[in-house]
Amino acid sequence: MFIISSAPIDAETLQQSLGNPGAGAIVVFEGCVRNQNEGKSVEALEYEAFIELAEKEGQRILDEAQLKYELFSVHATHRLGQLAIGDAAVWVGAAAVHRGEAFSACRYVIDELKERLPVWKKEHYTDGDAHWVNCQHCHSAVF
Amino acid sequence: MNVTVQYFAMFREQAGVAQELVTTDATSPQLLYNELSDRYGFTVDGDVLKVALNSEFSSMNHPLKEGDTVVFIPPVAGG
């Protein structure tokens, strides 16, 4: 189950949804908003998504993890909108018989989400400046 | 030919709209991007750009057809 959500991430409910009596391992990754990036002091983050494609791509990534690893379940959620320092931006959880598969699946899902999900974040800095992250390849505006 | 273009993130800010109907002679997303870049001064290099046609990933050289919905995808930054 992959969800793009404007509401705060409810980690407890998500973790419960992984439950399986046969699961000896539940691994959860939570990505949070931190207060600095590349030497600049960050005040808040704003996430935007191409929701229709992000939901499909997110589910594809979870389906791939299910095929690659022996799991009972794997879920993930990505936040949208304005987030403050410390807020969870992304949650990934995997349940398996043993910890190895659960750790690997969690790692796979977060790495692929970061690489493939059509989601963008804008950093708002304490000095009032703001810019879209990961656009280091974008050349300067010509006007 | 008419296509719908949806804009996200820096493209939405640079175009000043989230979506528009574009009448164009462009036969591929690449040619359409060139045309829109001239109009709006987009600052994303073509080699890091992806595209979705009708809500699925596609190629910048895929033929465009009447009624397509086009989304140019700048470098992503989820997580």
Backbone of each chain as ProteinMPNN parsed JSONL, in Angstrom:
{"seq_chain_A": "MFIISSAPIDAETLQQSLGNPGAGAIVVFEGCVRNQNEGKSVEALEYEAFIELAEKEGQRILDEAQLKYELFSVHATHRLGQLAIGDAAVWVGAAAVHRGEAFSACRYVIDELKERLPVWKKEHYTDGDAHWVNCQHCHSAVF", "coords_chain_A": {"N_chain_A": [[0.837, -1.185, 0.0], [0.719, 2.054, -1.027], [0.827, 5.459, -0.246], [0.125, 8.854, -0.947], [0.066, 11.698, 0.953], [-1.586, 14.494, 2.386], [-2.019, 14.838, 4.992], [-0.598, 14.639, 8.331], [1.875, 12.073, 8.936], [0.844, 9.054, 10.269], [2.465, 7.157, 12.14], [2.123, 5.065, 13.923], [-0.337, 3.791, 13.3], [0.275, 3.025, 10.698], [2.366, 1.238, 11.147], [1.045, -0.744, 12.547], [-0.495, -1.757, 10.494], [1.23, -3.356, 9.163], [1.372, -5.65, 10.52], [1.814, -9.111, 11.251], [1.385, -12.343, 12.425], [3.432, -14.08, 11.878], [5.636, -12.575, 11.495], [8.905, -11.959, 12.299], [10.412, -9.799, 12.235], [10.15, -6.327, 12.019], [10.891, -3.605, 10.15], [11.285, -0.158, 10.129], [11.537, 2.843, 8.346], [11.931, 6.278, 8.744], [11.835, 9.357, 7.244], [12.876, 12.577, 8.015], [12.292, 16.145, 8.296], [15.086, 18.174, 8.298], [17.132, 20.657, 10.004], [19.024, 21.946, 8.496], [20.713, 22.321, 5.323], [23.263, 21.684, 3.079], [24.835, 23.662, 4.271], [23.088, 25.734, 4.691], [20.635, 27.274, 6.731], [17.643, 25.785, 7.455], [14.183, 26.509, 7.477], [11.637, 25.533, 6.875], [9.943, 23.026, 4.866], [8.533, 22.411, 1.661], [6.489, 20.232, 0.016], [5.692, 18.965, -3.179], [3.739, 17.13, -5.515], [3.352, 15.155, -8.495], [0.646, 13.795, -8.414], [-0.936, 11.668, -9.488], [0.836, 10.115, -11.062], [2.844, 9.675, -9.185], [1.599, 8.074, -7.274], [1.2, 5.742, -8.743], [3.853, 5.051, -9.416], [5.015, 4.783, -6.902], [3.597, 2.578, -5.912], [4.478, 0.692, -7.754], [7.151, 0.463, -6.994], [6.898, -0.655, -4.436], [5.749, -3.099, -5.182], [7.875, -4.194, -6.598], [9.702, -4.556, -4.505], [8.377, -6.49, -3.039], [8.658, -8.629, -4.77], [11.416, -8.936, -4.906], [12.292, -9.482, -2.306], [11.692, -11.618, 0.549], [8.836, -11.065, 1.978], [6.261, -10.272, 4.364], [4.724, -8.003, 4.251], [4.872, -4.713, 2.825], [4.852, -1.278, 3.152], [4.395, 2.2, 2.26], [4.517, 5.77, 2.712], [4.238, 9.105, 1.544], [4.613, 12.494, 2.377], [2.839, 15.527, 1.557], [2.792, 19.084, 0.943], [3.239, 21.788, 3.339], [5.882, 21.436, 5.578], [7.296, 21.268, 8.86], [10.404, 21.649, 10.751], [11.593, 18.527, 11.842], [9.242, 17.181, 11.298], [7.833, 14.176, 9.899], [8.578, 13.237, 6.653], [8.564, 11.112, 4.956], [7.653, 7.682, 5.127], [8.533, 4.334, 5.521], [7.847, 0.924, 5.756], [8.566, -2.494, 6.507], [7.722, -5.915, 6.808], [8.922, -9.068, 7.781], [9.997, -12.538, 7.973], [12.593, -12.744, 9.011], [15.185, -10.372, 10.035], [16.99, -9.547, 8.03], [15.851, -9.537, 5.39], [13.839, -7.678, 5.818], [15.228, -5.305, 6.511], [16.678, -4.949, 4.106], [14.613, -4.617, 2.236], [13.391, -2.283, 3.124], [15.45, -0.424, 2.735], [15.77, -0.631, -0.034], [13.284, 0.353, -0.932], [13.186, 3.058, 0.052], [15.41, 4.141, -1.234], [14.707, 3.863, -3.96], [12.333, 5.342, -4.042], [13.299, 7.924, -3.573], [14.747, 8.317, -5.863], [12.987, 7.996, -7.995], [10.304, 8.864, -7.598], [7.878, 11.189, -8.673], [8.145, 13.774, -7.09], [8.67, 16.874, -5.534], [10.746, 19.1, -3.617], [10.716, 22.164, -1.892], [12.956, 24.208, -0.326], [12.732, 26.353, 2.401], [14.523, 28.926, 3.708], [16.026, 30.22, 6.739], [16.927, 32.75, 6.267], [15.104, 33.849, 4.604], [15.258, 33.268, 1.95], [14.473, 30.889, -0.716], [14.51, 27.723, -2.326], [14.107, 25.231, -4.987], [14.985, 21.924, -4.404], [17.696, 19.878, -5.578], [18.077, 20.836, -8.043], [20.55, 21.295, -9.126], [21.512, 20.825, -11.584], [20.187, 22.499, -13.137], [20.384, 25.267, -15.241], [21.232, 28.755, -14.82], [18.677, 31.245, -14.676], [17.77, 33.009, -17.635], [16.749, 35.462, -17.799]], "CA_chain_A": [[0.0, 0.0, 0.0], [1.488, 3.298, -1.104], [-0.083, 6.607, -0.078], [0.591, 10.237, -0.931], [-0.865, 12.249, 1.937], [-1.416, 15.864, 2.883], [-2.163, 14.788, 6.455], [0.608, 14.139, 9.007], [2.067, 10.622, 8.889], [0.461, 8.366, 11.502], [3.402, 6.028, 12.117], [1.609, 3.955, 14.732], [-1.338, 3.079, 12.51], [0.955, 2.403, 9.56], [3.12, 0.071, 11.611], [0.075, -1.797, 12.869], [-1.0, -2.351, 9.255], [2.22, -4.339, 8.697], [1.361, -6.775, 11.454], [1.571, -10.493, 10.848], [1.89, -13.158, 13.525], [4.661, -14.793, 11.486], [6.733, -11.623, 11.274], [9.887, -11.847, 13.367], [11.119, -8.521, 12.076], [9.514, -5.184, 11.365], [11.847, -2.503, 10.03], [10.619, 1.071, 9.714], [12.39, 4.005, 8.085], [11.209, 7.537, 8.719], [12.661, 10.477, 6.802], [12.365, 13.779, 8.672], [12.803, 17.449, 7.865], [16.161, 18.62, 9.196], [17.189, 22.122, 10.106], [20.038, 22.562, 7.631], [21.092, 21.582, 4.122], [24.369, 22.3, 2.339], [25.331, 24.847, 4.953], [22.08, 26.767, 4.885], [19.712, 27.004, 7.822], [16.319, 25.552, 6.877], [13.075, 26.822, 8.371], [10.496, 24.679, 6.549], [9.989, 22.399, 3.548], [7.242, 22.343, 0.993], [6.522, 19.128, -0.948], [4.683, 18.986, -4.238], [3.822, 15.869, -6.269], [2.48, 14.807, -9.614], [0.063, 12.744, -7.566], [-1.419, 10.496, -10.225], [1.982, 9.276, -11.435], [3.582, 9.312, -7.966], [0.915, 6.931, -6.651], [1.48, 4.537, -9.547], [5.273, 4.71, -9.324], [5.232, 4.317, -5.532], [3.084, 1.207, -5.814], [5.38, -0.178, -8.538], [8.355, 0.231, -6.182], [6.528, -1.63, -3.399], [5.57, -4.399, -5.842], [9.23, -4.706, -6.882], [10.276, -5.017, -3.23], [7.713, -7.76, -2.708], [9.221, -9.673, -5.635], [12.857, -9.1, -4.651], [12.561, -9.934, -0.934], [10.636, -12.441, 1.151], [8.178, -10.168, 2.918], [4.827, -10.388, 4.595], [4.107, -6.775, 3.753], [5.706, -3.51, 2.739], [4.022, -0.104, 2.906], [5.12, 3.477, 2.309], [3.716, 6.994, 2.616], [5.005, 10.34, 1.355], [3.853, 13.69, 2.704], [2.759, 16.698, 0.679], [2.461, 20.341, 1.607], [4.223, 22.522, 4.139], [6.344, 20.666, 6.732], [8.202, 21.976, 9.772], [11.559, 20.874, 11.199], [11.252, 17.368, 12.669], [8.097, 16.443, 10.75], [8.157, 13.043, 9.031], [8.233, 13.49, 5.249], [8.36, 9.83, 4.286], [7.637, 6.527, 6.026], [8.599, 3.034, 4.846], [7.879, -0.179, 6.721], [8.556, -3.835, 5.915], [7.626, -7.014, 7.771], [9.436, -10.317, 7.214], [10.293, -13.551, 8.989], [13.859, -12.367, 9.644], [15.511, -8.951, 9.886], [17.768, -9.237, 6.823], [14.968, -9.188, 4.282], [13.085, -6.461, 6.168], [16.162, -4.174, 6.349], [16.991, -4.765, 2.678], [13.434, -4.116, 1.535], [13.22, -0.886, 3.529], [16.507, 0.321, 2.061], [15.445, -0.602, -1.457], [12.112, 1.212, -1.178], [13.477, 4.486, 0.231], [16.336, 4.563, -2.295], [13.982, 3.985, -5.227], [11.393, 6.468, -3.92], [14.051, 9.177, -3.724], [15.263, 8.391, -7.227], [11.978, 7.861, -9.054], [8.98, 9.426, -7.338], [7.752, 12.582, -9.137], [7.883, 14.631, -5.933], [9.69, 17.932, -5.448], [10.678, 19.853, -2.367], [11.257, 23.507, -1.889], [13.467, 24.559, 0.995], [12.591, 27.748, 2.829], [15.622, 29.156, 4.629], [15.761, 31.208, 7.794], [17.261, 34.095, 5.78], [14.031, 34.334, 3.744], [15.451, 32.696, 0.613], [13.843, 29.577, -0.91], [14.712, 27.16, -3.666], [13.772, 23.832, -5.249], [16.151, 21.072, -4.17], [18.119, 18.931, -6.617], [18.132, 21.428, -9.37], [21.915, 21.75, -9.364], [21.808, 20.708, -13.02], [19.439, 23.502, -13.873], [21.221, 26.454, -15.439], [20.639, 29.98, -14.29], [17.651, 31.888, -15.496], [18.39, 33.88, -18.615], [16.134, 36.793, -17.792]], "C_chain_A": [[0.882, 1.249, 0.0], [0.521, 4.479, -1.086], [0.687, 7.921, -0.169], [-0.409, 10.992, -0.063], [-0.546, 13.685, 2.312], [-1.52, 15.918, 4.398], [-0.865, 14.265, 7.073], [0.659, 12.61, 8.99], [1.753, 10.022, 10.261], [1.265, 7.063, 11.573], [2.846, 4.813, 12.858], [0.607, 3.107, 13.943], [-0.692, 2.363, 11.331], [1.689, 1.137, 10.009], [2.185, -1.084, 11.965], [-0.413, -2.507, 11.609], [-0.027, -3.374, 8.676], [2.069, -5.672, 9.407], [1.056, -8.116, 10.822], [2.147, -11.368, 11.945], [3.179, -13.9, 13.171], [5.868, -13.879, 11.352], [7.65, -11.572, 12.502], [10.622, -10.538, 13.319], [10.221, -7.499, 11.404], [10.543, -4.066, 11.361], [11.104, -1.299, 9.47], [11.669, 2.144, 9.471], [11.501, 5.242, 8.056], [12.172, 8.636, 8.296], [12.065, 11.766, 7.319], [12.983, 15.048, 8.08], [13.879, 17.898, 8.841], [16.4, 20.117, 9.033], [18.294, 22.769, 9.275], [20.291, 21.686, 6.412], [22.152, 22.37, 3.373], [24.745, 23.644, 2.936], [24.314, 25.948, 5.161], [21.079, 26.333, 5.949], [18.276, 26.945, 7.281], [15.236, 25.805, 7.921], [11.894, 25.881, 8.145], [10.704, 24.08, 5.161], [8.583, 22.338, 2.983], [7.358, 21.236, -0.061], [5.374, 19.243, -1.929], [4.839, 17.703, -5.048], [2.941, 15.907, -7.503], [1.763, 13.548, -9.108], [-0.298, 11.48, -8.341], [-0.265, 9.543, -10.579], [2.761, 8.824, -10.195], [2.93, 8.111, -7.29], [1.197, 5.65, -7.423], [2.921, 4.087, -9.37], [5.611, 4.181, -7.932], [4.766, 2.875, -5.363], [3.956, 0.242, -6.6], [6.617, -0.53, -7.719], [8.056, -0.791, -5.077], [6.351, -3.026, -4.004], [6.927, -5.029, -6.172], [9.868, -5.265, -5.613], [9.673, -6.351, -2.818], [8.296, -8.911, -3.517], [10.671, -9.986, -5.273], [13.143, -9.767, -3.3], [11.4, -10.776, -0.425], [9.99, -11.655, 2.277], [6.75, -10.609, 3.184], [4.138, -9.164, 4.014], [5.143, -5.661, 3.683], [4.802, -2.347, 2.347], [4.901, 1.147, 2.91], [4.14, 4.632, 2.136], [4.647, 8.176, 2.391], [4.102, 11.531, 1.618], [3.873, 14.714, 1.576], [2.534, 17.938, 1.526], [3.602, 20.892, 2.434], [4.595, 21.718, 5.382], [7.333, 21.495, 7.549], [9.369, 21.059, 10.151], [11.096, 19.732, 12.111], [10.058, 16.583, 12.17], [8.578, 15.29, 9.88], [7.663, 13.343, 7.616], [7.923, 12.194, 4.52], [8.464, 8.709, 5.312], [7.662, 5.255, 5.176], [8.641, 1.956, 5.915], [7.798, -1.512, 6.001], [8.518, -4.875, 7.028], [8.05, -8.302, 7.09], [9.677, -11.309, 8.347], [11.548, -13.137, 9.762], [14.247, -10.938, 9.267], [16.209, -8.609, 8.568], [16.898, -8.765, 5.67], [14.224, -7.876, 4.562], [13.967, -5.212, 6.03], [16.404, -3.892, 4.861], [15.817, -4.15, 1.923], [13.219, -2.632, 1.85], [14.211, 0.005, 2.783], [16.201, 0.47, 0.573], [14.328, 0.41, -1.731], [12.478, 2.69, -1.02], [14.431, 4.983, -0.859], [15.607, 4.777, -3.623], [12.989, 5.148, -5.183], [12.116, 7.786, -4.175], [14.503, 9.4, -5.161], [14.143, 8.583, -8.263], [10.655, 8.583, -8.837], [8.89, 10.873, -7.836], [7.235, 13.497, -8.019], [9.022, 15.641, -5.858], [9.583, 18.63, -4.113], [11.353, 21.202, -2.515], [11.69, 23.816, -0.467], [13.273, 26.047, 1.234], [13.63, 27.977, 3.915], [15.278, 30.25, 5.628], [16.095, 32.626, 7.33], [16.22, 34.629, 4.785], [14.109, 33.813, 2.317], [14.713, 31.354, 0.523], [14.271, 29.029, -2.258], [14.367, 25.691, -3.756], [15.044, 23.004, -5.165], [16.418, 20.182, -5.383], [18.147, 19.535, -7.999], [19.517, 21.992, -9.647], [22.296, 21.662, -10.84], [21.078, 21.784, -13.829], [20.303, 24.754, -14.035], [20.499, 27.702, -14.94], [19.612, 30.562, -15.243], [18.301, 32.891, -16.424], [17.784, 35.286, -18.61], [16.199, 37.401, -16.409]], "O_chain_A": [[1.682, 1.464, 0.91], [-0.472, 4.497, -1.813], [1.745, 8.086, 0.438], [-1.612, 10.933, -0.317], [0.611, 14.046, 2.528], [-1.155, 16.917, 5.018], [-0.117, 13.535, 6.423], [-0.374, 11.942, 9.025], [2.318, 10.428, 11.277], [0.809, 6.01, 11.128], [3.077, 3.672, 12.459], [0.691, 1.879, 13.919], [-1.06, 1.235, 11.002], [1.638, 0.104, 9.341], [2.495, -2.249, 11.716], [-0.709, -3.701, 11.637], [-0.396, -4.165, 7.808], [2.578, -6.695, 8.948], [0.167, -8.245, 9.98], [3.288, -11.16, 12.36], [3.931, -14.302, 14.059], [6.986, -14.343, 11.124], [7.228, -11.193, 13.594], [11.365, -10.194, 14.238], [9.614, -7.764, 10.366], [11.013, -3.63, 12.412], [10.389, -1.399, 8.473], [12.576, 2.335, 10.281], [10.447, 5.246, 7.42], [13.213, 8.826, 8.925], [10.885, 12.037, 7.099], [14.043, 15.017, 7.456], [13.641, 17.996, 10.044], [15.945, 20.748, 8.078], [18.488, 23.983, 9.332], [20.109, 20.47, 6.457], [21.979, 23.55, 3.07], [24.948, 24.628, 2.224], [24.631, 26.987, 5.741], [20.728, 25.157, 6.044], [17.766, 27.918, 6.727], [15.342, 25.386, 9.074], [11.227, 25.476, 9.096], [11.529, 24.557, 4.381], [7.594, 22.229, 3.708], [8.226, 21.297, -0.931], [4.246, 19.573, -1.566], [5.961, 17.235, -5.247], [1.923, 16.598, -7.546], [2.199, 12.419, -9.334], [-0.005, 10.366, -7.906], [-0.377, 8.328, -10.416], [3.281, 7.709, -10.165], [3.625, 7.228, -6.787], [1.409, 4.594, -6.826], [3.192, 2.899, -9.197], [6.398, 3.244, -7.794], [5.452, 2.056, -4.751], [4.161, -0.896, -6.178], [7.08, -1.67, -7.739], [8.863, -1.683, -4.814], [6.758, -4.02, -3.402], [7.107, -6.24, -6.044], [10.5, -6.321, -5.642], [10.369, -7.231, -2.312], [8.417, -10.031, -3.02], [11.103, -11.137, -5.323], [14.109, -10.518, -3.162], [10.273, -10.661, -0.907], [10.52, -11.584, 3.386], [6.111, -11.237, 2.34], [3.097, -9.273, 3.365], [6.15, -5.674, 4.391], [4.083, -2.41, 1.35], [5.993, 1.158, 3.48], [3.089, 4.497, 1.509], [5.724, 8.241, 2.982], [2.967, 11.578, 1.144], [4.794, 14.757, 0.76], [2.133, 17.848, 2.687], [4.763, 20.523, 2.261], [3.715, 21.354, 6.162], [8.093, 22.303, 7.015], [9.33, 19.853, 9.906], [10.309, 19.943, 13.033], [9.868, 15.434, 12.569], [9.602, 15.399, 9.205], [6.492, 13.661, 7.406], [7.122, 12.171, 3.585], [9.263, 8.779, 6.246], [6.895, 5.125, 4.222], [9.396, 2.069, 6.88], [7.069, -1.661, 5.02], [9.189, -4.739, 8.051], [7.615, -8.607, 5.979], [9.574, -10.965, 9.524], [11.574, -13.169, 10.992], [13.718, -10.367, 8.313], [16.042, -7.507, 8.046], [17.164, -7.734, 5.052], [14.008, -7.069, 3.658], [13.526, -4.19, 5.504], [16.342, -2.745, 4.418], [16.0, -3.273, 1.078], [12.908, -1.834, 0.965], [13.844, 1.06, 2.265], [16.352, 1.547, -0.003], [14.425, 1.22, -2.653], [12.116, 3.5, -1.873], [14.288, 6.102, -1.353], [15.86, 5.756, -4.325], [12.821, 5.859, -6.174], [11.618, 8.653, -4.893], [14.624, 10.538, -5.615], [14.335, 9.251, -9.279], [9.954, 8.884, -9.803], [9.723, 11.702, -7.469], [6.08, 13.922, -8.005], [10.184, 15.306, -6.089], [8.501, 18.748, -3.539], [12.392, 21.353, -3.159], [10.906, 23.705, 0.476], [13.601, 26.883, 0.391], [13.617, 27.292, 4.938], [14.39, 31.074, 5.413], [15.615, 33.598, 7.914], [16.398, 35.696, 4.197], [13.14, 33.906, 1.563], [14.37, 30.755, 1.542], [14.386, 29.778, -3.227], [14.334, 24.984, -2.749], [16.057, 23.339, -5.779], [15.503, 19.791, -6.108], [18.23, 18.825, -9.002], [19.661, 23.02, -10.308], [23.239, 22.305, -11.3], [21.312, 21.957, -15.026], [20.885, 25.238, -13.064], [19.297, 27.678, -14.677], [19.688, 30.382, -16.459], [19.271, 33.552, -16.052], [18.245, 36.178, -19.322], [15.731, 38.521, -16.204]]}, "seq_chain_B": "MNVTVQYFAMFREQAGVAQELVTTDATSPQLLYNELSDRYGFTVDGDVLKVALNSEFSSMNHPLKEGDTVVFIPPVAGG", "coords_chain_B": {"N_chain_B": [[-2.253, 21.13, -33.605], [-3.665, 20.303, -30.436], [-2.567, 20.154, -27.106], [-2.621, 19.287, -23.626], [-0.797, 20.812, -21.093], [0.635, 20.161, -18.018], [1.996, 21.732, -15.169], [4.559, 21.449, -12.706], [6.165, 22.23, -9.571], [9.217, 23.95, -10.071], [8.644, 24.499, -12.725], [5.936, 25.158, -12.69], [6.028, 27.517, -11.266], [7.611, 29.087, -12.953], [6.144, 29.137, -15.33], [3.841, 30.242, -14.416], [1.321, 29.216, -14.32], [-0.695, 26.309, -13.508], [-1.634, 24.562, -15.297], [-2.284, 24.305, -18.804], [-3.832, 24.713, -22.047], [-2.209, 23.979, -24.974], [-1.554, 25.052, -28.206], [0.165, 23.678, -30.81], [2.862, 22.989, -33.139], [4.681, 21.152, -32.543], [6.116, 17.938, -32.667], [7.035, 16.182, -30.853], [7.69, 15.586, -27.301], [10.186, 16.757, -26.71], [10.496, 18.781, -28.669], [8.286, 20.308, -28.036], [9.016, 21.089, -25.469], [11.224, 22.702, -26.016], [9.939, 24.784, -27.328], [8.243, 25.763, -25.273], [10.137, 26.486, -23.43], [11.344, 28.646, -24.672], [9.248, 30.381, -24.467], [8.757, 30.674, -21.704], [11.198, 30.728, -20.389], [12.312, 28.46, -19.111], [14.459, 26.727, -16.807], [15.59, 24.223, -16.641], [17.907, 21.827, -17.62], [17.868, 19.959, -20.662], [18.98, 17.377, -20.552], [18.56, 16.311, -18.033], [15.936, 16.087, -17.769], [12.718, 14.567, -17.52], [9.772, 13.022, -18.948], [6.207, 12.746, -18.814], [3.552, 11.197, -20.477], [0.149, 11.389, -20.654], [-0.053, 10.586, -17.982], [1.862, 8.543, -17.647], [5.291, 7.514, -17.534], [7.334, 8.496, -20.26], [9.057, 8.98, -23.393], [11.259, 11.629, -24.436], [11.273, 11.781, -27.126], [9.042, 10.573, -28.062], [6.221, 10.292, -30.218], [3.915, 13.017, -30.291], [0.4, 13.333, -29.823], [-2.858, 14.596, -30.788], [-4.682, 15.936, -28.101], [-3.169, 14.809, -26.06], [-1.944, 14.676, -22.679], [0.651, 16.356, -21.229], [3.425, 16.179, -19.091], [6.221, 17.717, -17.917], [9.042, 16.6, -16.201], [11.042, 17.762, -13.838], [14.303, 17.309, -12.148], [13.788, 15.033, -9.529], [12.951, 15.196, -5.994], [12.146, 13.753, -3.689], [11.511, 12.368, -0.38]], "CA_chain_B": [[-2.587, 20.115, -32.603], [-3.811, 20.817, -29.073], [-2.209, 19.265, -25.999], [-2.695, 19.908, -22.297], [0.472, 20.729, -20.365], [0.535, 20.416, -16.574], [3.298, 22.161, -14.643], [4.803, 21.238, -11.278], [7.385, 22.745, -8.94], [9.798, 25.161, -10.67], [7.957, 24.804, -13.986], [4.674, 25.836, -12.372], [6.353, 28.892, -10.874], [8.137, 29.845, -14.092], [5.07, 29.334, -16.318], [2.804, 31.071, -13.784], [0.046, 28.475, -14.313], [-0.528, 24.883, -13.188], [-2.073, 23.765, -16.454], [-2.797, 25.111, -19.916], [-4.001, 24.081, -23.346], [-1.21, 24.561, -25.868], [-1.669, 24.732, -29.622], [1.569, 23.58, -31.206], [3.253, 22.139, -34.264], [5.715, 20.238, -32.047], [5.743, 16.536, -32.883], [7.565, 15.365, -29.751], [7.854, 16.367, -26.076], [11.415, 17.554, -26.784], [10.24, 19.997, -29.456], [7.351, 21.113, -27.253], [9.775, 21.687, -24.364], [12.008, 23.803, -26.582], [9.004, 25.872, -27.602], [7.785, 26.341, -24.002], [11.311, 27.123, -22.799], [11.483, 29.964, -25.297], [8.159, 31.239, -23.991], [8.755, 30.898, -20.246], [12.539, 30.785, -19.823], [12.575, 27.326, -18.214], [15.889, 26.65, -16.502], [16.026, 22.835, -16.449], [18.599, 21.306, -18.798], [17.172, 18.85, -21.307], [19.531, 16.044, -20.266], [18.092, 15.791, -16.736], [14.487, 16.218, -17.807], [11.915, 13.416, -17.932], [8.44, 13.453, -19.383], [5.09, 11.8, -18.724], [2.441, 11.418, -21.398], [-1.08, 10.776, -20.15], [0.227, 10.054, -16.634], [2.849, 7.46, -17.605], [6.599, 7.932, -18.026], [7.494, 8.288, -21.693], [10.355, 9.447, -23.881], [11.211, 12.976, -25.0], [11.133, 11.667, -28.583], [7.803, 9.857, -28.386], [5.33, 11.178, -30.983], [2.776, 13.636, -29.605], [-0.849, 13.296, -30.593], [-3.933, 15.491, -30.354], [-5.35, 15.608, -26.841], [-2.26, 14.289, -25.036], [-1.578, 15.475, -21.509], [2.108, 16.307, -21.133], [4.017, 16.723, -17.863], [7.689, 17.684, -17.884], [9.431, 16.234, -14.839], [12.403, 18.187, -13.474], [14.913, 16.376, -11.203], [12.898, 14.83, -8.382], [13.605, 15.398, -4.692], [11.322, 13.244, -2.598], [12.195, 11.779, 0.772]], "C_chain_B": [[-2.686, 20.784, -31.224], [-3.403, 19.753, -28.064], [-2.389, 20.046, -24.698], [-1.34, 19.733, -21.637], [0.2, 21.064, -18.904], [1.925, 20.748, -16.058], [3.384, 21.907, -13.142], [6.093, 21.938, -10.874], [7.918, 23.973, -9.692], [9.136, 25.506, -12.014], [6.654, 25.563, -13.736], [4.943, 27.306, -12.025], [6.801, 29.718, -12.082], [7.06, 30.113, -15.148], [3.973, 30.237, -15.744], [1.42, 30.452, -13.817], [0.337, 27.012, -13.992], [-0.856, 24.002, -14.38], [-2.525, 24.706, -17.556], [-2.959, 24.257, -21.159], [-3.036, 24.776, -24.3], [-1.489, 24.105, -27.298], [-0.269, 24.784, -30.21], [1.745, 22.755, -32.48], [4.287, 21.114, -33.825], [5.238, 18.792, -32.179], [6.262, 15.624, -31.782], [7.626, 16.231, -28.487], [9.105, 17.241, -26.114], [11.174, 18.873, -27.53], [9.261, 20.919, -28.718], [8.084, 21.819, -26.107], [10.6, 22.874, -24.852], [11.131, 25.037, -26.794], [8.581, 26.574, -26.297], [8.925, 27.024, -23.258], [11.532, 28.52, -23.356], [10.449, 30.932, -24.732], [8.344, 31.636, -22.525], [10.148, 31.007, -19.632], [12.812, 29.674, -18.828], [14.075, 27.132, -18.04], [16.37, 25.214, -16.237], [16.665, 22.341, -17.744], [17.88, 20.07, -19.333], [17.684, 17.482, -20.894], [19.124, 15.497, -18.897], [16.56, 15.788, -16.649], [13.834, 14.888, -18.185], [10.546, 13.929, -18.345], [7.431, 12.34, -19.123], [4.046, 12.206, -19.759], [1.244, 10.664, -20.852], [-0.813, 9.968, -18.879], [1.049, 8.764, -16.613], [4.179, 7.995, -18.112], [6.719, 7.604, -19.507], [8.879, 8.791, -22.102], [10.184, 10.829, -24.508], [11.048, 12.945, -26.521], [9.868, 10.933, -29.018], [6.876, 10.796, -29.183], [4.193, 11.731, -30.126], [1.541, 13.481, -30.474], [-1.882, 14.239, -29.97], [-4.535, 15.024, -29.027], [-4.456, 15.04, -25.757], [-2.163, 15.248, -23.849], [-0.096, 15.265, -21.244], [2.546, 16.906, -19.8], [5.532, 16.6, -17.961], [8.117, 17.533, -16.43], [10.876, 16.662, -14.577], [12.992, 17.202, -12.46], [14.093, 16.273, -9.917], [13.68, 14.968, -7.076], [12.694, 14.966, -3.554], [12.193, 12.753, -1.449], [12.692, 12.825, 1.746]], "O_chain_B": [[-1.919, 21.687, -30.889], [-3.831, 18.602, -28.149], [-2.321, 21.275, -24.668], [-0.791, 18.631, -21.62], [-0.383, 22.101, -18.586], [2.911, 20.127, -16.455], [2.421, 22.117, -12.404], [6.975, 22.202, -11.691], [7.176, 24.926, -9.929], [9.077, 26.676, -12.392], [6.31, 26.488, -14.471], [4.204, 28.206, -12.425], [6.43, 30.883, -12.226], [7.052, 31.167, -15.783], [3.265, 30.913, -16.49], [0.448, 31.078, -13.395], [1.456, 26.533, -14.176], [-0.42, 22.854, -14.466], [-3.079, 25.772, -17.288], [-2.315, 23.219, -21.309], [-3.041, 26.001, -24.421], [-1.642, 22.911, -27.56], [0.41, 25.807, -30.122], [0.894, 21.942, -32.842], [4.727, 20.293, -34.631], [4.098, 18.47, -31.844], [5.967, 14.429, -31.772], [7.616, 17.459, -28.575], [9.087, 18.359, -25.598], [11.594, 19.939, -27.08], [9.385, 22.143, -28.767], [7.818, 22.983, -25.808], [10.668, 23.912, -24.194], [11.52, 26.164, -26.487], [8.561, 27.803, -26.219], [8.717, 28.009, -22.549], [11.861, 29.454, -22.624], [10.715, 32.119, -24.541], [8.117, 32.787, -22.151], [10.266, 31.351, -18.456], [13.466, 29.901, -17.811], [14.859, 27.334, -18.967], [17.444, 25.018, -15.668], [16.066, 22.417, -18.817], [17.359, 19.252, -18.575], [16.919, 16.517, -20.881], [19.332, 14.313, -18.633], [15.98, 15.522, -15.596], [14.326, 14.171, -19.056], [10.202, 15.092, -18.131], [7.755, 11.155, -19.202], [3.704, 13.379, -19.903], [1.308, 9.458, -20.617], [-1.277, 8.839, -18.723], [0.947, 7.979, -15.67], [4.209, 8.833, -19.013], [6.257, 6.555, -19.955], [9.754, 8.997, -21.26], [9.123, 11.162, -25.037], [10.723, 13.962, -27.134], [9.655, 10.702, -30.208], [6.765, 11.975, -28.847], [3.586, 11.006, -29.338], [1.623, 13.497, -31.702], [-1.79, 14.619, -28.803], [-4.856, 13.847, -28.865], [-4.92, 14.805, -24.642], [-2.284, 16.464, -24.0], [0.357, 14.136, -21.056], [2.106, 17.992, -19.42], [6.061, 15.495, -18.074], [7.628, 18.235, -15.545], [11.816, 16.011, -15.033], [12.268, 16.343, -11.955], [13.748, 17.28, -9.299], [14.907, 14.87, -7.057], [12.491, 15.699, -2.586], [13.421, 12.726, -1.531], [13.288, 12.484, 2.767]]}, "name": "protein", "num_of_chains": 2, "seq": "MFIISSAPIDAETLQQSLGNPGAGAIVVFEGCVRNQNEGKSVEALEYEAFIELAEKEGQRILDEAQLKYELFSVHATHRLGQLAIGDAAVWVGAAAVHRGEAFSACRYVIDELKERLPVWKKEHYTDGDAHWVNCQHCHSAVFMNVTVQYFAMFREQAGVAQELVTTDATSPQLLYNELSDRYGFTVDGDVLKVALNSEFSSMNHPLKEGDTVVFIPPVAGG"}
